[in-house]
C-alpha cells in the first residue's frame, strides 16, 4: 500500500479516542460521565439493547450550591452475549439539534 493511500474502513475499527472496557457476560458494567444539568446537558446512550441491556441509569448530584445541578451520571449495562459491543453517549442540549459531545465505549464481554 502506498503511504499516500488510505485504508478502507471495514466497520470493525475502533474510533480514535474510544475507550475499551472488559466485562463478563451476565455481570454489570458501570460507565460514569459528568453531567451539568444546570446548562441542560443530558447524556443519551445509543446501544443494542438485545445484546447489552441498560439495567440502571442514575444521577449523583455533587455540587453543593442549590442553584447548581451537576454531578455524575452512572449507567449500568449487563452484557448478555459474548463479543465486542459499541456504546455511544451523545451529550444533548434541549435547544440544539446536534450533539455537543460524544463518548464512545467498546465493551468486550467474554
N, C-alpha and C positions, 0 to 999 in steps of 0.2 A: 504494500500500500504506500502510496506517495505521501510525504509529510504534509502536503497541502490538502489531501483529500480528507473527508470526514467520514467517520464510521456511521453506518445507518443504524438508528436505534431499533431494537427488537421489542421493546416494551418491558424487558426484564431488568434493565439497568436502573440503578438507584439514582435519583436526582442528587445533584450536589447539595450538600448541607443536610441531607436526610439523616435521621437518627435511626439506629438499629437497636431493637430490643429483643432479647432472647426470652422465651417463655416455654411453659409446658402446657400441653393440651389439658384443658379442664381446670387449670389454675388461673387465678385472676392476674391481669396485667394492669398496673396503675400508671397513668400518664397525668402529670400535673402541669398546668400552664397558668401564667399570671394573667389576670383579667381586671380591667379598670371599668367597672360598671358605671362609674360617675360620668365617663365620656360616652357611655352607650356601647362599650365593647362587649362582644359575645362570641366565644369560640364555638364554631359549628363543626362537628365531626362528619366526615364523609368516609364510609367504610362499608364492607359487605357483611350485613347482619346475619347472613346464613352461615358464615364460617367463623365469625368473631362477634357475637352479640355484645351490645353495651348493656351491662347489668347495673351500673350505678353512675350517676352524674351528680356531683356535689360541689358546693362553693363554700370556702372557709374565708370569711372576712378577716383581714389582718390589719386594716387601717384603724387608727384609734380616734379619728375625728368623726363626729356624727354626720357631717356633710359629705364625707368621702366614702365611697363603696368600692374598695379594692381588695383583692385577695387572690388566693389560689383556687383555681377550678380544677377539680380532680375527676378523671374519667376512669372507670374500671371496665375493662373488656375481659371476656372469658373465651379464649380460642377453643373451638370445638373440633377443628380439623388441623392436622399437621401440615406445615408448609410456611411460606412467607406471605404475609398479609399486609397490604398497604392501608394506612390510615392517614387521611389528610385532615388537618384542622385549619379552617379559614376563620380569621378574625373579622367579624362583621360589625358594621356600624349601621344603625337603623336608617340613617338618611343617605347611605351610599349604596350604589348598585353593584360595586365590585368589592372584593375582599381587600382589606387593608394589609393583611399579612397572611402567610401560610406556613404551617409547620407540618413536615412530612415525617411519618414514622413507618418503619418496616418491622413488623413483629414476626419473628421466626419462631414458630411453635414446633416442638418435637414431642 
